[in-house]
Amino acid sequence: MITVFTPSFADEANTNAQNLTVKEVVSRLPADRFRVVLLGDGPPDPRILARENTEILRSSRHGNTPRWLTHVFLSKIDIYFFPREGPLDTAFMFFRRSLGLPIALVTYVVVALDGGVGPRMAKSIHEADLVVGNSLFVAQTVKDRFGCETRTIHSGIKRELFYPPAEARRPKSRLTVLYAGSFQARKRLNVVIREAANRPAVEFRLVGKGEREEEETCRCLVNQLGCRNVTFVGHLSQSDLAEEMRTADVFLFPSVLEGHPQVLGQAASCGLPAVAMDKYRPDYVVHGETGYLVKSESELSDKLDLLLSDQELRLKMSAAAARHALQFDWDMVTRDWESVFVEAAGKRRKRH
């Protein structure tokens, strides 16, 4: 039995991409081979709650870090999986290094390191027994910067929720462009709104929530440009987001600072051709086949026009996107993580 601890939350309502990934993996790990300890702040995902050999450490108003850390050490864990950049991770790595604890560290990097790297992230990579990136590009940026072997395990797609429409998208008088993600400046929702202003006959729907100031800025821009074709949908459950994707015609994602955004995989799985930025080279989009990866705002606008004006192209890319997404299967992803955990635990035990 291998005991895995992850500083990730089991809460059902937590839709943070990293926590979603962990919940999908943990719910599929064989309970007869892996014991899992993770955190909780609200009602847990029912699959996690029902899983045997699973423990949820509840949060409280004060003293979480020392209490959780003590529990982790007393639980005799084998693997610390997916460190973040919080006080718990910092404290764990300090004691692991100082006391020479026989606990394997598996670092999962979910953002491209072609920019700056924080000291905590750097330590979690330097001191890891195994490092994994969530896309080919992310893994390559880690390898280039740190010179360490870095594997790739993509986040999967929940195909019981994210699947194509039963029938191919039919022609309609008013096409729909969809954005889904948080409201942050780096996501560049202003680009989506300006594209909407230039296409009053097309409906633009913005799904998500985030920084209040950024959302207010976006609403002001909509009013300033007189965009009556923009709808702020708000935060949606995963199932409701999937429905939005099935009824839309094009997915527009102009964010420039990402790792490997799951929302692009979810859109592809719903048969939704995408226009996104090439900067982080998402594996969920195959340029020219399932959508377009662009280098500039002008190119983004051109490709969006192309998809909106050519129904045959949209349908062709829709079918290709759904086929491409089949490779991002959570069961296969979990088997990859099983192998990583077994190898990491074996490496650490040999050293001690």
Disulfide bonds with the S-S distance in Angstrom:
none
